[in-house]
Amino acid sequence: MSITREMIQFFIDKGRRWSGCRYDGMYGYQCADVTCMGVYKFFGARLWGNAIDLLRSAEAAGLQVVYEAQYPKSWLVLR
């Protein structure tokens, strides 16, 4: 399985189980914790902060951030 498919399946499984995560151990379950955990699990980069900080922390971790990327309008649907 490709890393892309594995990562997508990881998030789908978490959504189906209604399970959150406490990636940073602070303030309970937060939306950014799931993203930070996924990036660490699949790319080894530790991100920090809340959702507003994710792009800045990704750049600081050495990840490429593309601000004007073209992407499908709906690539992930959560039920």
PyMOL Python script that loads the backbone (N, CA, C, O; Angstrom):
from pymol import cmd

cmd.read_pdbstr("""\
ATOM      1  N   MET A   1       0.848  -1.178   0.000  1.00  0.00           N
ATOM      2  CA  MET A   1       0.000   0.000   0.000  1.00  0.00           C
ATOM      3  C   MET A   1       0.893   1.241   0.000  1.00  0.00           C
ATOM      4  O   MET A   1       1.893   1.290   0.716  1.00  0.00           O
ATOM      5  N   SER A   2       0.536   2.224  -0.790  1.00  0.00           N
ATOM      6  CA  SER A   2       1.321   3.454  -0.847  1.00  0.00           C
ATOM      7  C   SER A   2       1.126   4.248   0.438  1.00  0.00           C
ATOM      8  O   SER A   2       0.137   4.071   1.148  1.00  0.00           O
ATOM      9  N   ILE A   3       2.074   5.117   0.722  1.00  0.00           N
ATOM     10  CA  ILE A   3       1.981   5.922   1.946  1.00  0.00           C
ATOM     11  C   ILE A   3       0.750   6.836   1.910  1.00  0.00           C
ATOM     12  O   ILE A   3       0.145   7.116   2.944  1.00  0.00           O
ATOM     13  N   THR A   4       0.390   7.296   0.706  1.00  0.00           N
ATOM     14  CA  THR A   4      -0.798   8.148   0.588  1.00  0.00           C
ATOM     15  C   THR A   4      -2.051   7.377   0.970  1.00  0.00           C
ATOM     16  O   THR A   4      -2.863   7.856   1.761  1.00  0.00           O
ATOM     17  N   ARG A   5      -2.207   6.202   0.420  1.00  0.00           N
ATOM     18  CA  ARG A   5      -3.387   5.374   0.731  1.00  0.00           C
ATOM     19  C   ARG A   5      -3.390   4.963   2.209  1.00  0.00           C
ATOM     20  O   ARG A   5      -4.440   4.938   2.851  1.00  0.00           O
ATOM     21  N   GLU A   6      -2.214   4.643   2.736  1.00  0.00           N
ATOM     22  CA  GLU A   6      -2.118   4.248   4.143  1.00  0.00           C
ATOM     23  C   GLU A   6      -2.530   5.402   5.056  1.00  0.00           C
ATOM     24  O   GLU A   6      -3.232   5.198   6.046  1.00  0.00           O
ATOM     25  N   MET A   7      -2.090   6.612   4.719  1.00  0.00           N
ATOM     26  CA  MET A   7      -2.424   7.783   5.530  1.00  0.00           C
ATOM     27  C   MET A   7      -3.919   8.087   5.445  1.00  0.00           C
ATOM     28  O   MET A   7      -4.549   8.383   6.460  1.00  0.00           O
ATOM     29  N   ILE A   8      -4.488   8.016   4.243  1.00  0.00           N
ATOM     30  CA  ILE A   8      -5.917   8.259   4.078  1.00  0.00           C
ATOM     31  C   ILE A   8      -6.710   7.227   4.878  1.00  0.00           C
ATOM     32  O   ILE A   8      -7.682   7.571   5.551  1.00  0.00           O
ATOM     33  N   GLN A   9      -6.297   5.969   4.803  1.00  0.00           N
ATOM     34  CA  GLN A   9      -6.991   4.912   5.546  1.00  0.00           C
ATOM     35  C   GLN A   9      -6.884   5.127   7.051  1.00  0.00           C
ATOM     36  O   GLN A   9      -7.833   4.856   7.787  1.00  0.00           O
ATOM     37  N   PHE A  10      -5.739   5.611   7.508  1.00  0.00           N
ATOM     38  CA  PHE A  10      -5.536   5.919   8.925  1.00  0.00           C
ATOM     39  C   PHE A  10      -6.582   6.931   9.410  1.00  0.00           C
ATOM     40  O   PHE A  10      -7.201   6.741  10.457  1.00  0.00           O
ATOM     41  N   PHE A  11      -6.773   8.013   8.633  1.00  0.00           N
ATOM     42  CA  PHE A  11      -7.730   9.041   9.029  1.00  0.00           C
ATOM     43  C   PHE A  11      -9.170   8.555   8.905  1.00  0.00           C
ATOM     44  O   PHE A  11     -10.009   8.896   9.739  1.00  0.00           O
ATOM     45  N   ILE A  12      -9.463   7.770   7.887  1.00  0.00           N
ATOM     46  CA  ILE A  12     -10.809   7.201   7.741  1.00  0.00           C
ATOM     47  C   ILE A  12     -11.119   6.308   8.935  1.00  0.00           C
ATOM     48  O   ILE A  12     -12.206   6.396   9.507  1.00  0.00           O
ATOM     49  N   ASP A  13     -10.176   5.451   9.317  1.00  0.00           N
ATOM     50  CA  ASP A  13     -10.380   4.559  10.461  1.00  0.00           C
ATOM     51  C   ASP A  13     -10.610   5.330  11.751  1.00  0.00           C
ATOM     52  O   ASP A  13     -11.468   4.955  12.550  1.00  0.00           O
ATOM     53  N   LYS A  14      -9.852   6.407  11.966  1.00  0.00           N
ATOM     54  CA  LYS A  14     -10.043   7.229  13.171  1.00  0.00           C
ATOM     55  C   LYS A  14     -11.439   7.852  13.160  1.00  0.00           C
ATOM     56  O   LYS A  14     -12.109   7.901  14.191  1.00  0.00           O
ATOM     57  N   GLY A  15     -11.867   8.321  12.007  1.00  0.00           N
ATOM     58  CA  GLY A  15     -13.196   8.919  11.899  1.00  0.00           C
ATOM     59  C   GLY A  15     -14.301   7.913  12.139  1.00  0.00           C
ATOM     60  O   GLY A  15     -15.287   8.226  12.806  1.00  0.00           O
ATOM     61  N   ARG A  16     -14.153   6.714  11.610  1.00  0.00           N
ATOM     62  CA  ARG A  16     -15.175   5.678  11.790  1.00  0.00           C
ATOM     63  C   ARG A  16     -15.280   5.228  13.242  1.00  0.00           C
ATOM     64  O   ARG A  16     -16.358   4.861  13.710  1.00  0.00           O
ATOM     65  N   ARG A  17     -14.164   5.258  13.946  1.00  0.00           N
ATOM     66  CA  ARG A  17     -14.170   4.853  15.361  1.00  0.00           C
ATOM     67  C   ARG A  17     -14.547   6.012  16.276  1.00  0.00           C
ATOM     68  O   ARG A  17     -14.680   5.822  17.485  1.00  0.00           O
ATOM     69  N   TRP A  18     -14.719   7.200  15.725  1.00  0.00           N
ATOM     70  CA  TRP A  18     -14.971   8.401  16.512  1.00  0.00           C
ATOM     71  C   TRP A  18     -13.898   8.555  17.587  1.00  0.00           C
ATOM     72  O   TRP A  18     -14.190   8.955  18.714  1.00  0.00           O
ATOM     73  N   SER A  19     -12.663   8.238  17.231  1.00  0.00           N
ATOM     74  CA  SER A  19     -11.581   8.318  18.216  1.00  0.00           C
ATOM     75  C   SER A  19     -10.688   9.509  17.917  1.00  0.00           C
ATOM     76  O   SER A  19     -10.206   9.682  16.798  1.00  0.00           O
ATOM     77  N   GLY A  20     -10.484  10.301  18.910  1.00  0.00           N
ATOM     78  CA  GLY A  20      -9.572  11.425  18.776  1.00  0.00           C
ATOM     79  C   GLY A  20      -8.185  11.007  19.237  1.00  0.00           C
ATOM     80  O   GLY A  20      -7.917   9.822  19.436  1.00  0.00           O
ATOM     81  N   CYS A  21      -7.327  11.966  19.403  1.00  0.00           N
ATOM     82  CA  CYS A  21      -6.009  11.679  19.952  1.00  0.00           C
ATOM     83  C   CYS A  21      -5.533  12.909  20.716  1.00  0.00           C
ATOM     84  O   CYS A  21      -5.958  14.033  20.446  1.00  0.00           O
ATOM     85  N   ARG A  22      -4.662  12.676  21.655  1.00  0.00           N
ATOM     86  CA  ARG A  22      -4.056  13.769  22.414  1.00  0.00           C
ATOM     87  C   ARG A  22      -2.585  13.795  22.077  1.00  0.00           C
ATOM     88  O   ARG A  22      -1.750  13.372  22.877  1.00  0.00           O
ATOM     89  N   TYR A  23      -2.264  14.288  20.897  1.00  0.00           N
ATOM     90  CA  TYR A  23      -0.898  14.269  20.391  1.00  0.00           C
ATOM     91  C   TYR A  23       0.067  15.020  21.302  1.00  0.00           C
ATOM     92  O   TYR A  23       1.137  14.509  21.632  1.00  0.00           O
ATOM     93  N   ASP A  24      -0.306  16.223  21.705  1.00  0.00           N
ATOM     94  CA  ASP A  24       0.600  17.035  22.523  1.00  0.00           C
ATOM     95  C   ASP A  24       0.295  16.939  24.015  1.00  0.00           C
ATOM     96  O   ASP A  24       1.032  17.502  24.825  1.00  0.00           O
ATOM     97  N   GLY A  25      -0.774  16.239  24.398  1.00  0.00           N
ATOM     98  CA  GLY A  25      -1.105  16.080  25.802  1.00  0.00           C
ATOM     99  C   GLY A  25      -1.670  17.323  26.460  1.00  0.00           C
ATOM    100  O   GLY A  25      -1.812  17.363  27.682  1.00  0.00           O
ATOM    101  N   MET A  26      -1.993  18.332  25.676  1.00  0.00           N
ATOM    102  CA  MET A  26      -2.498  19.592  26.227  1.00  0.00           C
ATOM    103  C   MET A  26      -3.950  19.817  25.834  1.00  0.00           C
ATOM    104  O   MET A  26      -4.341  19.517  24.706  1.00  0.00           O
ATOM    105  N   TYR A  27      -4.734  20.329  26.731  1.00  0.00           N
ATOM    106  CA  TYR A  27      -6.088  20.828  26.475  1.00  0.00           C
ATOM    107  C   TYR A  27      -7.029  19.789  25.870  1.00  0.00           C
ATOM    108  O   TYR A  27      -7.916  20.159  25.100  1.00  0.00           O
ATOM    109  N   GLY A  28      -6.875  18.543  26.178  1.00  0.00           N
ATOM    110  CA  GLY A  28      -7.795  17.514  25.678  1.00  0.00           C
ATOM    111  C   GLY A  28      -7.614  17.253  24.197  1.00  0.00           C
ATOM    112  O   GLY A  28      -6.539  17.475  23.638  1.00  0.00           O
ATOM    113  N   TYR A  29      -8.685  16.775  23.563  1.00  0.00           N
ATOM    114  CA  TYR A  29      -8.647  16.457  22.139  1.00  0.00           C
ATOM    115  C   TYR A  29      -8.909  17.722  21.326  1.00  0.00           C
ATOM    116  O   TYR A  29      -9.925  18.388  21.523  1.00  0.00           O
ATOM    117  N   GLN A  30      -8.009  18.051  20.427  1.00  0.00           N
ATOM    118  CA  GLN A  30      -8.175  19.217  19.565  1.00  0.00           C
ATOM    119  C   GLN A  30      -8.040  18.784  18.109  1.00  0.00           C
ATOM    120  O   GLN A  30      -7.416  17.765  17.812  1.00  0.00           O
ATOM    121  N   CYS A  31      -8.629  19.562  17.206  1.00  0.00           N
ATOM    122  CA  CYS A  31      -8.618  19.191  15.794  1.00  0.00           C
ATOM    123  C   CYS A  31      -7.194  19.095  15.247  1.00  0.00           C
ATOM    124  O   CYS A  31      -6.914  18.224  14.423  1.00  0.00           O
ATOM    125  N   ALA A  32      -6.311  19.951  15.678  1.00  0.00           N
ATOM    126  CA  ALA A  32      -4.940  19.944  15.160  1.00  0.00           C
ATOM    127  C   ALA A  32      -4.156  18.726  15.643  1.00  0.00           C
ATOM    128  O   ALA A  32      -3.179  18.338  15.004  1.00  0.00           O
ATOM    129  N   ASP A  33      -4.560  18.119  16.749  1.00  0.00           N
ATOM    130  CA  ASP A  33      -3.846  16.943  17.259  1.00  0.00           C
ATOM    131  C   ASP A  33      -3.859  15.794  16.261  1.00  0.00           C
ATOM    132  O   ASP A  33      -2.848  15.111  16.096  1.00  0.00           O
ATOM    133  N   VAL A  34      -4.986  15.569  15.593  1.00  0.00           N
ATOM    134  CA  VAL A  34      -5.075  14.473  14.630  1.00  0.00           C
ATOM    135  C   VAL A  34      -4.139  14.735  13.446  1.00  0.00           C
ATOM    136  O   VAL A  34      -3.433  13.832  12.996  1.00  0.00           O
ATOM    137  N   THR A  35      -4.138  15.967  12.949  1.00  0.00           N
ATOM    138  CA  THR A  35      -3.247  16.323  11.842  1.00  0.00           C
ATOM    139  C   THR A  35      -1.790  16.176  12.254  1.00  0.00           C
ATOM    140  O   THR A  35      -0.994  15.587  11.523  1.00  0.00           O
ATOM    141  N   CYS A  36      -1.438  16.702  13.409  1.00  0.00           N
ATOM    142  CA  CYS A  36      -0.050  16.620  13.881  1.00  0.00           C
ATOM    143  C   CYS A  36       0.382  15.169  14.064  1.00  0.00           C
ATOM    144  O   CYS A  36       1.507  14.806  13.719  1.00  0.00           O
ATOM    145  N   MET A  37      -0.504  14.344  14.602  1.00  0.00           N
ATOM    146  CA  MET A  37      -0.186  12.937  14.808  1.00  0.00           C
ATOM    147  C   MET A  37       0.025  12.224  13.469  1.00  0.00           C
ATOM    148  O   MET A  37       0.957  11.431  13.331  1.00  0.00           O
ATOM    149  N   GLY A  38      -0.832  12.501  12.486  1.00  0.00           N
ATOM    150  CA  GLY A  38      -0.693  11.892  11.174  1.00  0.00           C
ATOM    151  C   GLY A  38       0.602  12.287  10.476  1.00  0.00           C
ATOM    152  O   GLY A  38       1.276  11.441   9.889  1.00  0.00           O
ATOM    153  N   VAL A  39       0.946  13.558  10.538  1.00  0.00           N
ATOM    154  CA  VAL A  39       2.190  14.026   9.914  1.00  0.00           C
ATOM    155  C   VAL A  39       3.391  13.382  10.597  1.00  0.00           C
ATOM    156  O   VAL A  39       4.344  12.991   9.924  1.00  0.00           O
ATOM    157  N   TYR A  40       3.359  13.268  11.911  1.00  0.00           N
ATOM    158  CA  TYR A  40       4.474  12.627  12.618  1.00  0.00           C
ATOM    159  C   TYR A  40       4.555  11.135  12.288  1.00  0.00           C
ATOM    160  O   TYR A  40       5.635  10.606  12.025  1.00  0.00           O
ATOM    161  N   LYS A  41       3.409  10.472  12.305  1.00  0.00           N
ATOM    162  CA  LYS A  41       3.369   9.021  12.056  1.00  0.00           C
ATOM    163  C   LYS A  41       3.883   8.671  10.653  1.00  0.00           C
ATOM    164  O   LYS A  41       4.610   7.692  10.491  1.00  0.00           O
ATOM    165  N   PHE A  42       3.514   9.459   9.646  1.00  0.00           N
ATOM    166  CA  PHE A  42       3.847   9.101   8.272  1.00  0.00           C
ATOM    167  C   PHE A  42       5.054   9.834   7.700  1.00  0.00           C
ATOM    168  O   PHE A  42       5.660   9.355   6.742  1.00  0.00           O
ATOM    169  N   PHE A  43       5.420  10.996   8.271  1.00  0.00           N
ATOM    170  CA  PHE A  43       6.537  11.760   7.724  1.00  0.00           C
ATOM    171  C   PHE A  43       7.626  12.070   8.745  1.00  0.00           C
ATOM    172  O   PHE A  43       8.680  12.588   8.377  1.00  0.00           O
ATOM    173  N   GLY A  44       7.391  11.763  10.017  1.00  0.00           N
ATOM    174  CA  GLY A  44       8.408  11.960  11.040  1.00  0.00           C
ATOM    175  C   GLY A  44       8.653  13.400  11.448  1.00  0.00           C
ATOM    176  O   GLY A  44       9.622  13.684  12.151  1.00  0.00           O
ATOM    177  N   ALA A  45       7.791  14.316  11.020  1.00  0.00           N
ATOM    178  CA  ALA A  45       7.963  15.731  11.361  1.00  0.00           C
ATOM    179  C   ALA A  45       7.022  16.089  12.510  1.00  0.00           C
ATOM    180  O   ALA A  45       5.827  15.800  12.448  1.00  0.00           O
ATOM    181  N   ARG A  46       7.552  16.708  13.544  1.00  0.00           N
ATOM    182  CA  ARG A  46       6.731  17.130  14.686  1.00  0.00           C
ATOM    183  C   ARG A  46       6.222  18.546  14.447  1.00  0.00           C
ATOM    184  O   ARG A  46       7.004  19.486  14.305  1.00  0.00           O
ATOM    185  N   LEU A  47       4.902  18.682  14.403  1.00  0.00           N
ATOM    186  CA  LEU A  47       4.282  19.994  14.258  1.00  0.00           C
ATOM    187  C   LEU A  47       3.819  20.470  15.628  1.00  0.00           C
ATOM    188  O   LEU A  47       3.650  19.666  16.544  1.00  0.00           O
ATOM    189  N   TRP A  48       3.617  21.764  15.766  1.00  0.00           N
ATOM    190  CA  TRP A  48       3.228  22.335  17.048  1.00  0.00           C
ATOM    191  C   TRP A  48       2.122  23.355  16.837  1.00  0.00           C
ATOM    192  O   TRP A  48       1.875  23.808  15.720  1.00  0.00           O
ATOM    193  N   GLY A  49       1.474  23.700  17.912  1.00  0.00           N
ATOM    194  CA  GLY A  49       0.474  24.766  17.891  1.00  0.00           C
ATOM    195  C   GLY A  49      -0.911  24.281  17.529  1.00  0.00           C
ATOM    196  O   GLY A  49      -1.168  23.082  17.420  1.00  0.00           O
ATOM    197  N   ASN A  50      -1.794  25.244  17.346  1.00  0.00           N
ATOM    198  CA  ASN A  50      -3.173  24.971  16.953  1.00  0.00           C
ATOM    199  C   ASN A  50      -3.277  25.017  15.429  1.00  0.00           C
ATOM    200  O   ASN A  50      -2.272  25.167  14.733  1.00  0.00           O
ATOM    201  N   ALA A  51      -4.494  24.888  14.922  1.00  0.00           N
ATOM    202  CA  ALA A  51      -4.699  24.846  13.473  1.00  0.00           C
ATOM    203  C   ALA A  51      -4.107  26.078  12.777  1.00  0.00           C
ATOM    204  O   ALA A  51      -3.575  25.963  11.673  1.00  0.00           O
ATOM    205  N   ILE A  52      -4.194  27.235  13.401  1.00  0.00           N
ATOM    206  CA  ILE A  52      -3.686  28.455  12.784  1.00  0.00           C
ATOM    207  C   ILE A  52      -2.159  28.423  12.617  1.00  0.00           C
ATOM    208  O   ILE A  52      -1.606  29.143  11.786  1.00  0.00           O
ATOM    209  N   ASP A  53      -1.489  27.589  13.410  1.00  0.00           N
ATOM    210  CA  ASP A  53      -0.019  27.515  13.382  1.00  0.00           C
ATOM    211  C   ASP A  53       0.527  26.402  12.486  1.00  0.00           C
ATOM    212  O   ASP A  53       1.741  26.314  12.301  1.00  0.00           O
ATOM    213  N   LEU A  54      -0.333  25.554  11.928  1.00  0.00           N
ATOM    214  CA  LEU A  54       0.158  24.347  11.266  1.00  0.00           C
ATOM    215  C   LEU A  54       1.082  24.619  10.079  1.00  0.00           C
ATOM    216  O   LEU A  54       2.104  23.947   9.941  1.00  0.00           O
ATOM    217  N   LEU A  55       0.756  25.577   9.227  1.00  0.00           N
ATOM    218  CA  LEU A  55       1.625  25.845   8.078  1.00  0.00           C
ATOM    219  C   LEU A  55       2.981  26.391   8.518  1.00  0.00           C
ATOM    220  O   LEU A  55       4.017  26.019   7.967  1.00  0.00           O
ATOM    221  N   ARG A  56       2.965  27.267   9.503  1.00  0.00           N
ATOM    222  CA  ARG A  56       4.215  27.825  10.022  1.00  0.00           C
ATOM    223  C   ARG A  56       5.072  26.733  10.658  1.00  0.00           C
ATOM    224  O   ARG A  56       6.285  26.697  10.454  1.00  0.00           O
ATOM    225  N   SER A  57       4.447  25.847  11.424  1.00  0.00           N
ATOM    226  CA  SER A  57       5.212  24.790  12.077  1.00  0.00           C
ATOM    227  C   SER A  57       5.698  23.753  11.066  1.00  0.00           C
ATOM    228  O   SER A  57       6.764  23.166  11.251  1.00  0.00           O
ATOM    229  N   ALA A  58       4.932  23.523  10.005  1.00  0.00           N
ATOM    230  CA  ALA A  58       5.364  22.602   8.949  1.00  0.00           C
ATOM    231  C   ALA A  58       6.611  23.142   8.248  1.00  0.00           C
ATOM    232  O   ALA A  58       7.553  22.395   7.983  1.00  0.00           O
ATOM    233  N   GLU A  59       6.611  24.432   7.951  1.00  0.00           N
ATOM    234  CA  GLU A  59       7.800  25.044   7.337  1.00  0.00           C
ATOM    235  C   GLU A  59       8.999  24.948   8.268  1.00  0.00           C
ATOM    236  O   GLU A  59      10.105  24.636   7.828  1.00  0.00           O
ATOM    237  N   ALA A  60       8.786  25.216   9.560  1.00  0.00           N
ATOM    238  CA  ALA A  60       9.880  25.148  10.535  1.00  0.00           C
ATOM    239  C   ALA A  60      10.423  23.723  10.663  1.00  0.00           C
ATOM    240  O   ALA A  60      11.593  23.531  10.993  1.00  0.00           O
ATOM    241  N   ALA A  61       9.565  22.718  10.400  1.00  0.00           N
ATOM    242  CA  ALA A  61       9.988  21.315  10.491  1.00  0.00           C
ATOM    243  C   ALA A  61      10.655  20.839   9.206  1.00  0.00           C
ATOM    244  O   ALA A  61      11.078  19.686   9.113  1.00  0.00           O
ATOM    245  N   GLY A  62      10.750  21.728   8.209  1.00  0.00           N
ATOM    246  CA  GLY A  62      11.414  21.365   6.960  1.00  0.00           C
ATOM    247  C   GLY A  62      10.502  20.778   5.899  1.00  0.00           C
ATOM    248  O   GLY A  62      10.982  20.283   4.879  1.00  0.00           O
ATOM    249  N   LEU A  63       9.195  20.825   6.121  1.00  0.00           N
ATOM    250  CA  LEU A  63       8.258  20.332   5.115  1.00  0.00           C
ATOM    251  C   LEU A  63       7.997  21.416   4.080  1.00  0.00           C
ATOM    252  O   LEU A  63       8.036  22.605   4.397  1.00  0.00           O
ATOM    253  N   GLN A  64       7.732  21.011   2.853  1.00  0.00           N
ATOM    254  CA  GLN A  64       7.410  21.972   1.805  1.00  0.00           C
ATOM    255  C   GLN A  64       5.942  22.366   1.941  1.00  0.00           C
ATOM    256  O   GLN A  64       5.066  21.502   1.971  1.00  0.00           O
ATOM    257  N   VAL A  65       5.677  23.653   2.022  1.00  0.00           N
ATOM    258  CA  VAL A  65       4.310  24.163   2.113  1.00  0.00           C
ATOM    259  C   VAL A  65       4.021  24.912   0.823  1.00  0.00           C
ATOM    260  O   VAL A  65       4.746  25.840   0.462  1.00  0.00           O
ATOM    261  N   VAL A  66       2.964  24.511   0.129  1.00  0.00           N
ATOM    262  CA  VAL A  66       2.574  25.141  -1.128  1.00  0.00           C
ATOM    263  C   VAL A  66       1.287  25.908  -0.867  1.00  0.00           C
ATOM    264  O   VAL A  66       0.237  25.309  -0.634  1.00  0.00           O
ATOM    265  N   TYR A  67       1.370  27.226  -0.905  1.00  0.00           N
ATOM    266  CA  TYR A  67       0.224  28.064  -0.544  1.00  0.00           C
ATOM    267  C   TYR A  67      -0.810  28.172  -1.649  1.00  0.00           C
ATOM    268  O   TYR A  67      -2.001  28.289  -1.358  1.00  0.00           O
ATOM    269  N   GLU A  68      -0.400  28.137  -2.896  1.00  0.00           N
ATOM    270  CA  GLU A  68      -1.325  28.311  -4.014  1.00  0.00           C
ATOM    271  C   GLU A  68      -1.542  27.007  -4.770  1.00  0.00           C
ATOM    272  O   GLU A  68      -1.683  27.021  -5.993  1.00  0.00           O
ATOM    273  N   ALA A  69      -1.570  25.888  -4.068  1.00  0.00           N
ATOM    274  CA  ALA A  69      -1.700  24.577  -4.702  1.00  0.00           C
ATOM    275  C   ALA A  69      -3.100  24.384  -5.285  1.00  0.00           C
ATOM    276  O   ALA A  69      -4.093  24.850  -4.727  1.00  0.00           O
ATOM    277  N   GLN A  70      -3.152  23.693  -6.408  1.00  0.00           N
ATOM    278  CA  GLN A  70      -4.426  23.298  -6.998  1.00  0.00           C
ATOM    279  C   GLN A  70      -4.781  21.936  -6.428  1.00  0.00           C
ATOM    280  O   GLN A  70      -3.948  21.030  -6.447  1.00  0.00           O
ATOM    281  N   TYR A  71      -5.964  21.771  -5.934  1.00  0.00           N
ATOM    282  CA  TYR A  71      -6.377  20.513  -5.344  1.00  0.00           C
ATOM    283  C   TYR A  71      -7.855  20.284  -5.652  1.00  0.00           C
ATOM    284  O   TYR A  71      -8.582  21.231  -5.953  1.00  0.00           O
ATOM    285  N   PRO A  72      -8.292  19.048  -5.579  1.00  0.00           N
ATOM    286  CA  PRO A  72      -9.721  18.784  -5.802  1.00  0.00           C
ATOM    287  C   PRO A  72     -10.566  19.516  -4.771  1.00  0.00           C
ATOM    288  O   PRO A  72     -10.148  19.675  -3.624  1.00  0.00           O
ATOM    289  N   LYS A  73     -11.730  19.955  -5.164  1.00  0.00           N
ATOM    290  CA  LYS A  73     -12.589  20.697  -4.248  1.00  0.00           C
ATOM    291  C   LYS A  73     -13.018  19.860  -3.056  1.00  0.00           C
ATOM    292  O   LYS A  73     -13.205  20.397  -1.965  1.00  0.00           O
ATOM    293  N   SER A  74     -13.176  18.573  -3.237  1.00  0.00           N
ATOM    294  CA  SER A  74     -13.537  17.688  -2.129  1.00  0.00           C
ATOM    295  C   SER A  74     -12.753  16.403  -2.260  1.00  0.00           C
ATOM    296  O   SER A  74     -13.106  15.540  -3.064  1.00  0.00           O
ATOM    297  N   TRP A  75     -11.701  16.263  -1.487  1.00  0.00           N
ATOM    298  CA  TRP A  75     -10.886  15.053  -1.595  1.00  0.00           C
ATOM    299  C   TRP A  75     -11.054  14.145  -0.410  1.00  0.00           C
ATOM    300  O   TRP A  75     -10.615  12.997  -0.459  1.00  0.00           O
ATOM    301  N   LEU A  76     -11.676  14.613   0.660  1.00  0.00           N
ATOM    302  CA  LEU A  76     -11.910  13.782   1.826  1.00  0.00           C
ATOM    303  C   LEU A  76     -13.296  14.119   2.377  1.00  0.00           C
ATOM    304  O   LEU A  76     -13.595  15.271   2.688  1.00  0.00           O
ATOM    305  N   VAL A  77     -14.108  13.117   2.486  1.00  0.00           N
ATOM    306  CA  VAL A  77     -15.459  13.323   2.994  1.00  0.00           C
ATOM    307  C   VAL A  77     -15.607  12.551   4.290  1.00  0.00           C
ATOM    308  O   VAL A  77     -15.372  11.343   4.324  1.00  0.00           O
ATOM    309  N   LEU A  78     -15.990  13.228   5.345  1.00  0.00           N
ATOM    310  CA  LEU A  78     -16.212  12.583   6.641  1.00  0.00           C
ATOM    311  C   LEU A  78     -17.707  12.453   6.859  1.00  0.00           C
ATOM    312  O   LEU A  78     -18.472  13.364   6.541  1.00  0.00           O
ATOM    313  N   ARG A  79     -18.117  11.320   7.401  1.00  0.00           N
ATOM    314  CA  ARG A  79     -19.539  11.158   7.670  1.00  0.00           C
ATOM    315  C   ARG A  79     -19.800  11.361   9.149  1.00  0.00           C
ATOM    316  O   ARG A  79     -20.945  11.267   9.592  1.00  0.00           O
TER     317      ARG A  79
END
""", "prot")
cmd.dss("prot")
cmd.show_as("cartoon", "prot")
cmd.util.cbc("prot")
cmd.orient("prot")
